[in-house]
Amino acid sequence: IIRNYFQGIQLAFVPPEHGFQPYQLVTQMFVHSDIQHLFWNMLQLFFFGPYLEKLLGSRKFLFLYLISGFAAIAAHIIIGYSMGELAGARGASGAIFGVLIGFITLFPNMMLNLIIPPVRIRAIYLAIGLIALDLFGGFRGGTGIAHFAHLGGALMGFIMVTMWKKGKFNI
């Protein structure tokens, strides 16, 4: 795991009063708080990424991943400031949510086999459940999870895939 500090450089996003640097808007997507955080993000990418990459192509898939990650940190910052609770952030979760919701936008009725809990669920219901959990967790606060970053990434994933489906944006 890449640690949050690399030779004295803070890679995770930190608020301005704690030494924010512009490069953190990118590097925060590639560092994680612990091995579990990294594992769950990469597991989701492993299951949903290949479908989306095969359909969209590598270039659009990479663009979706990165733009969802940027939207995630932007949502985290904007909502954090507006709520007066801007905290640090790290991880690929926002970008992963963009991929996940992009997948679900294309395949809403696909039946998914979840590992934990072990159930079958229609993709659209998974999306609704995850978004509801993040809305609840975000407004509840104090969880140590950047819930609004997840939602920002999810929204960008939905917007980009919807635009591509309609042929309104091409890269």
C-alpha positions in Angstrom: 0.0 0.0 0.0 1.2 3.5 -0.8 1.2 5.3 2.5 -0.4 8.7 2.9 3.0 10.2 3.3 5.7 9.6 0.6 9.0 11.1 1.6 7.4 13.9 3.5 4.8 14.6 0.8 1.1 14.3 1.9 -0.7 12.3 -0.8 -4.2 12.3 0.8 -6.4 15.3 0.5 -6.2 17.6 3.6 -8.0 20.8 4.2 -6.2 24.1 3.6 -5.6 24.7 7.3 -3.6 21.4 7.4 -1.4 22.0 4.4 -3.5 21.4 1.2 -1.5 21.1 -2.0 -3.2 21.0 -5.5 -1.6 17.7 -6.4 -3.7 16.1 -3.6 -6.7 16.4 -5.9 -5.1 13.6 -8.0 -3.0 11.6 -5.5 -5.9 11.2 -3.0 -7.5 8.7 -5.5 -4.5 6.4 -5.2 -3.9 6.1 -1.5 -6.0 4.3 1.0 -6.4 4.3 4.7 -5.8 0.6 5.2 -5.6 -2.7 3.4 -9.4 -3.3 3.8 -10.2 0.0 2.1 -7.9 -0.9 -0.8 -9.3 -4.5 -1.0 -13.0 -3.5 -1.2 -12.3 -0.8 -3.8 -10.3 -3.1 -6.0 -12.8 -5.9 -5.6 -15.5 -3.7 -7.0 -13.3 -2.5 -9.8 -12.4 -6.2 -10.6 -16.1 -7.1 -10.8 -17.6 -4.1 -12.6 -14.7 -2.5 -14.4 -14.2 -5.1 -17.2 -17.8 -5.0 -18.3 -17.7 -1.3 -18.6 -14.2 -1.1 -20.2 -15.2 -3.7 -22.8 -18.3 -1.7 -23.7 -16.9 1.8 -23.5 -13.3 1.1 -24.6 -10.2 1.8 -22.5 -10.0 5.5 -23.2 -13.6 6.3 -22.1 -13.2 3.9 -19.2 -10.1 5.7 -17.9 -11.8 9.1 -18.5 -14.9 7.9 -16.5 -12.7 6.7 -13.7 -10.7 9.9 -13.4 -13.5 12.3 -13.9 -15.6 10.4 -11.3 -12.6 10.7 -8.9 -12.4 14.5 -9.5 -16.1 14.9 -9.1 -15.9 12.9 -5.8 -13.3 15.2 -4.2 -15.1 18.3 -5.5 -18.4 17.1 -3.9 -16.5 16.3 -0.7 -14.9 19.8 -0.6 -18.0 21.7 -1.6 -20.4 19.9 0.8 -17.8 19.8 3.5 -17.3 23.5 3.4 -21.0 24.2 3.2 -21.7 22.0 6.3 -18.7 23.5 8.1 -17.1 20.0 8.4 -14.4 19.7 5.8 -12.2 16.7 6.6 -9.4 14.9 4.8 -10.1 12.3 2.2 -8.3 9.4 0.6 -9.1 6.5 -1.6 -10.6 5.4 -4.9 -14.1 5.0 -3.6 -15.5 8.0 -5.4 -14.0 6.9 -8.7 -15.2 3.4 -8.0 -18.7 4.6 -7.4 -18.6 6.3 -10.8 -17.7 3.0 -12.4 -20.3 1.1 -10.4 -23.1 3.6 -11.2 -22.0 3.8 -14.8 -22.3 0.0 -15.0 -25.7 0.1 -13.3 -26.9 2.8 -15.7 -26.1 0.5 -18.6 -27.3 -2.7 -17.0 -30.0 -1.8 -14.4 -31.8 -5.1 -14.5 -28.8 -7.4 -14.4 -28.9 -9.8 -11.4 -25.9 -9.5 -9.2 -24.6 -12.0 -6.7 -23.4 -10.1 -3.7 -20.6 -11.6 -1.6 -21.6 -9.9 1.7 -24.4 -10.5 2.4 -24.7 -13.5 0.1 -27.8 -12.5 -1.9 -28.9 -12.0 -5.5 -30.1 -8.5 -6.2 -31.0 -6.5 -9.3 -28.3 -3.9 -10.1 -30.7 -0.9 -9.8 -31.7 -1.9 -6.3 -28.0 -2.1 -5.3 -27.6 1.4 -6.6 -30.6 2.7 -4.7 -29.4 1.0 -1.5 -25.8 2.4 -1.7 -27.0 5.9 -2.5 -29.5 5.8 0.4 -26.7 4.6 2.7 -24.4 7.4 1.6 -27.1 10.0 1.9 -27.9 8.8 5.4 -24.2 8.5 6.5 -23.3 11.9 5.0 -26.0 13.8 6.8 -25.5 11.9 10.0 -21.8 12.7 9.9 -19.0 11.4 12.2 -18.5 8.1 10.3 -15.0 8.8 9.1 -16.2 8.0 5.5 -16.4 10.6 2.8 -20.0 9.8 1.9 -20.5 12.8 -0.3 -17.4 11.9 -2.2 -19.1 8.6 -3.0 -22.2 10.5 -4.2 -20.2 12.9 -6.3 -18.5 10.1 -8.1 -21.8 8.2 -8.5 -23.4 11.3 -10.0 -20.6 11.8 -12.4 -20.7 8.2 -13.5 -24.4 8.4 -14.2 -24.0 11.7 -16.1 -21.1 10.5 -18.3 -22.6 7.1 -19.2 -26.0 8.7 -19.9 -24.4 11.3 -22.2 -22.4 8.6 -24.0 -25.5 6.5 -24.4 -27.3 9.4 -26.0 -24.2 10.2 -28.2 -23.9 13.7 -26.7 -20.3 13.6 -25.6 -17.3 11.9 -27.1 -13.7 11.7 -26.2 
